[in-house]
Amino acid sequence: SYEGTFTADGGPADGQTSVDINVFESSGTSIGHSLQLIGTGSVYTDFTWQAPAAASMGSVNSGQTFAADETPPVWTASYPTITNITAYSGDLTVNLDEAGTVYFMVLENEATAPTAEEVKAGVAYGTVTPLYPDNFKYVSANTDQVFVIRGAEAETDYDIYVVAGDNAGNLQSTPIKFDVTTTSTGIKITNPQPGETYAVGQEITFTWESVNVTNILIGGYDFIHQEHFLITADENGDPSPIDASLGTLTFEIPNDAPFDSLAIIMLDASNYALRDSVAPIYITDNVNPGIDELYPANNETDVSASYIPYIYFVEPVFPFTGKIYIKEESGTLFEEFDINGSGPGEQLEFTDDQYGIKITPTSPFLAGTSYYIEIDAGVVLDYFGNPFDGIYGSSTWFFTIAGTSAIEDELTNNIKLFPVPASTILTVSYEGGVRQLEILDLTGSRVYLSEQLNNAEHKIDVSSLPKGIYFIKISTDNKLLTRKFIKK
């Protein structure tokens, strides 16, 4: 990009930040003109930027000539390298002056050396049959790229030949040779295999071989969110090693798995540098998000009139379209909420982890009254776009508010609002902790909304409010109380 950088939001490049090429176009550039690249060559570095000229969209710029590329790629100094050698594998790290393809061939020790063309072909030549020939795309010039060479045996000598070609078909003339001896320790993943696809809720069986490794950890890397995760973890998320000699572990992919392309990684629990990985593994999800917990619970009685309902799902969910309805037992609508109006401090508010929705009514429930909550299908979607099935009727989320004899609950008795009437500062105090405050005038219009709070006392400057009667909505962790006060 030019004139700064930006970070992609969505799509294949989600989360990636552009590279600023340090080119700027002033606001005085004439309409129909743009910056121009000129020069002769076949790659970006062969050209130079010039001042704005008549735009040439779809055509070669004036002064720009494309020449055929007849030069093979060149290794950056000290490349390629083979490191992190174990009993089963080693890391081939490459860095070239242009994009292309890297070819390699693993041979028995002291086998007849191949030519560059023979390494590229990756098949038997003369009396030599390659043990492991392969190739991979080198994507970005002057950038390190690592490929794991596998298929070795412990404590064995090998010859490895590496050669590179560019995207124009130019191949280096001479392959580079590595003399490699594998070690006596290592981990080798035998399942899953690269390119396999699994679904959430499905079991995946990890299998491996290991030499001189006592315990291992299994985890992975999420390519979309660029995050590592641990599969063999305890309930606190801390590493929980397993016996390497088991050779197998079956794991059920959770419904809340938030990734669709990942690498599986196995590590020596005592030496994280000793590892193996498999990529890509694909995860699909065709299961609609389900309900985990409801608060208040279905058919719960003696619920406080100031209670704030919550619904929790088995996986993270995101707003889509539709409404949530609170109805009295008779079917009379008590209040409805549009999911598109959700947000911090709003009546519909998602929890920080996106698993739950907090539903805050405008006014408390009526004592001794039964209610049920309905939710439109598709009101939320999971990470993969699967819609929630919805809640219909009174059989799923039904609850009854306590009668008048039980209304004097802990919140009503212990919350303090002073001074009343108030002229400059209104203080709200509650030892259990105030989470948010909202002031409404007699028309129901909001005149004040606090940020998210976490304290026992909060002071509000009401000096700018016109004189009159106001309602203040006081939210705690799971309750809502509405009180009246006078501004004098």
Secondary structure as GFF3:
##gff-version 3
##sequence-region A 1 488
A	DSSP	beta_strand	33	41	.	.	.	ID=ss1
A	DSSP	three_ten_helix	44	46	.	.	.	ID=ss2
A	DSSP	beta_strand	48	54	.	.	.	ID=ss3
A	DSSP	beta_strand	64	66	.	.	.	ID=ss4
A	DSSP	beta_strand	81	83	.	.	.	ID=ss5
A	DSSP	beta_strand	90	94	.	.	.	ID=ss6
A	DSSP	beta_strand	100	108	.	.	.	ID=ss7
A	DSSP	alpha_helix	116	121	.	.	.	ID=ss8
A	DSSP	beta_strand	132	138	.	.	.	ID=ss9
A	DSSP	beta_strand	145	149	.	.	.	ID=ss10
A	DSSP	beta_strand	157	166	.	.	.	ID=ss11
A	DSSP	beta_strand	176	181	.	.	.	ID=ss12
A	DSSP	beta_strand	186	191	.	.	.	ID=ss13
A	DSSP	beta_strand	197	199	.	.	.	ID=ss14
A	DSSP	beta_strand	203	211	.	.	.	ID=ss15
A	DSSP	beta_strand	215	222	.	.	.	ID=ss16
A	DSSP	beta_strand	227	230	.	.	.	ID=ss17
A	DSSP	beta_strand	242	243	.	.	.	ID=ss18
A	DSSP	three_ten_helix	244	246	.	.	.	ID=ss19
A	DSSP	beta_strand	248	252	.	.	.	ID=ss20
A	DSSP	beta_strand	261	268	.	.	.	ID=ss21
A	DSSP	beta_strand	271	284	.	.	.	ID=ss22
A	DSSP	beta_strand	291	295	.	.	.	ID=ss23
A	DSSP	beta_strand	300	303	.	.	.	ID=ss24
A	DSSP	beta_strand	310	313	.	.	.	ID=ss25
A	DSSP	beta_strand	317	319	.	.	.	ID=ss26
A	DSSP	beta_strand	323	328	.	.	.	ID=ss27
A	DSSP	beta_strand	333	338	.	.	.	ID=ss28
A	DSSP	three_ten_helix	339	341	.	.	.	ID=ss29
A	DSSP	beta_strand	348	350	.	.	.	ID=ss30
A	DSSP	beta_strand	356	359	.	.	.	ID=ss31
A	DSSP	beta_strand	370	375	.	.	.	ID=ss32
A	DSSP	beta_strand	380	382	.	.	.	ID=ss33
A	DSSP	beta_strand	398	401	.	.	.	ID=ss34
A	DSSP	three_ten_helix	404	406	.	.	.	ID=ss35
A	DSSP	alpha_helix	410	414	.	.	.	ID=ss36
A	DSSP	beta_strand	416	418	.	.	.	ID=ss37
A	DSSP	beta_strand	425	434	.	.	.	ID=ss38
A	DSSP	beta_strand	436	440	.	.	.	ID=ss39
A	DSSP	beta_strand	446	449	.	.	.	ID=ss40
A	DSSP	beta_strand	455	461	.	.	.	ID=ss41
A	DSSP	beta_strand	468	475	.	.	.	ID=ss42
A	DSSP	beta_strand	480	487	.	.	.	ID=ss43
###
